[in-house]
Amino acid sequence: MRYTPAALALSLLAAVVSSVGHGAEQGPDPRAAALAAQGQGALASGDIQAAIDQFEAALAVDPAYTAVYLDLAEAARLQGLQGKAIHYYRSALEREPGNLAAISGEGAALVEKGALEKARRNLSQLESLCGDGCTETQQLAAAIQQGPPIILRAEAIAPDPLVTQN
């Protein structure tokens, strides 16, 4: 009975100390970081498919590496696959709900798809998180101001009928 309070205090201390160690934020796996850096180099040189391969390899090594999802989204946007880019941005947001780059990137991809109202929601979310002076907010506001790209289809350009005699 004399040792019960001391034993309870020691067990409580052990539980708190061990839970703090598990809650600490860990950096990305060094192999995943190296693969992501190679992918960014390939993306900078214009080799989008090689960059995607490197980013996917980095995710295979470290699936919790959020920055790779942003890189994959950027590569998908460069390929013109805005829907896929939005998927990657949302995957990053599932892991880090307050990631400003993911919110801004998703908004820009939504603008490119023509979903301006949804992009404005992302802009208001950014404004509430970091204000008007934030870089991500300014980039998304500029993308919304510019509007979606104009895409011409074959039906929009009809040839003039020209009739000639033989």
Secondary structure, DSSP 8 states (H G I E B T S, - for coil): -TTHHHHHHHHHHHHHHHHHHHHS-----HHHHHHHHHHHHHHHTT-HHHHHHHHHHHHHH-TT-HHHHHHHHHHHHHTT-HHHHHHHHHHHHHH-TT-HHHHHHHHHHHHHHT-HHHHHHHHHHHHHHH-TTSHHHHHHHHHHHH-S-----GGGS---------
